[in-house]
Amino acid sequence: MIHEGVIRLIEFADLPALEWEGEYTHFRRVYREVYEHYQMGRALPWVIELPRLGIIGQLFVQLDCRNKTLADGVERAYLFAFRIRPAYRNQGWGTKLLGFVERDLYTKGYRRTTLRVSKSNESARCFYERRGYSVVGEDCSEWRYVDHRGVERVVCDPCYQMEKHLRKPLAVARKL
Ligand SMILES: CC(C)(COP(=O)(O)OP(=O)(O)OC[C@H]1O[C@@H](n2cnc3c(N)ncnc32)[C@H](O)[C@@H]1OP(=O)(O)O)[C@@H](O)C(=O)NCCC(=O)NCCS
């Protein structure tokens, strides 16, 4: 089925939709924090929306963070929370969203995108490799967040750090 999709930045009212049907409720505070970073100019939370169907995917960008090998606010930007709803995978939406975000970052002066992918997520690593990303390191560090109930959760997921050198885009199109 062919749909027209629109890629746009999130609005406050979108936050509940990012929890899907409860699968990502535990990230409620994380999403709120991303939204606040966006308001401060430190993050770009992109979503892809289909008419009548709503948001079917997301890809967030952190422009600046403490770890300057990931994002330095100038040349490097960190991609995270990339997901397409299962029913819409393998139809090209993820490729479109990633390509759009890379082009947008290039026009803002960024020249490298970085990301982390779980070592157990081989299909995602291959997806990134086919789109120009290379493994540049490994990371076993824990990260912590506070869930929707106020409980601190610790995530320990060995992952690869990947990077891509961004090239000058041929065209910037917002509507697909
Ligand atoms: C990784 C992810 C975001 C990719 O999104 P997606 O929308 O499925 O990606 P695409 O459809 O653009 O591409 C995936 C595959 O679908 C196929 N495909 C792409 N466009 C297609 C089309 N129009 N018709 C049929 N198949 C298509 C291709 O085989 C493609 O793989 P390849 O080009 O790398 O060989 C998605 O699989 C996902 O949400 N995964 C779970 C969360 C996750 O692992 N995120 C990454 C965390 S680091």
The ligand as an ORCA input file, in Angstrom:
! r2SCAN-3c Opt
* xyz 0 1
  C      15.828     -0.505     12.016
  C      14.484      0.040     11.542
  C      14.259      1.435     12.129
  C      14.502      0.121     10.011
  O      13.272      0.673      9.582
  P      12.488      0.093      8.290
  O      11.394      1.023      7.980
  O      12.141     -1.326      8.496
  O      13.642      0.210      7.195
  P      13.476      0.099      5.605
  O      12.148     -0.464      5.268
  O      13.815      1.407      5.021
  O      14.645     -0.903      5.250
  C      14.675     -2.204      5.802
  C      14.663     -3.255      4.700
  O      13.401     -3.260      4.090
  C      13.542     -3.561      2.692
  N      12.850     -2.494      1.947
  C      13.140     -1.187      1.928
  N      12.271     -0.508      1.137
  C      11.392     -1.422      0.682
  C      10.262     -1.334     -0.128
  N       9.846     -0.177     -0.649
  N       9.586     -2.472     -0.375
  C       9.997     -3.627      0.155
  N      11.071     -3.772      0.953
  C      11.754     -2.683      1.223
  C      14.989     -3.624      2.385
  O      15.349     -4.973      2.318
  C      15.638     -2.981      3.597
  O      16.844     -3.573      3.942
  P      18.236     -3.216      3.212
  O      17.984     -2.119      2.207
  O      19.118     -2.749      4.325
  O      18.645     -4.493      2.618
  C      13.323     -0.908     11.955
  O      13.620     -2.192     11.506
  C      13.015     -0.932     13.438
  O      12.236     -0.129     13.957
  N      13.638     -1.891     14.158
  C      13.411     -2.066     15.585
  C      14.060     -0.994     16.392
  C      15.555     -0.961     16.117
  O      16.223     -1.982     16.100
  N      16.074      0.267     15.946
  C      17.481      0.523     15.782
  C      18.074      0.738     17.135
  S      19.779      1.199     17.049
*
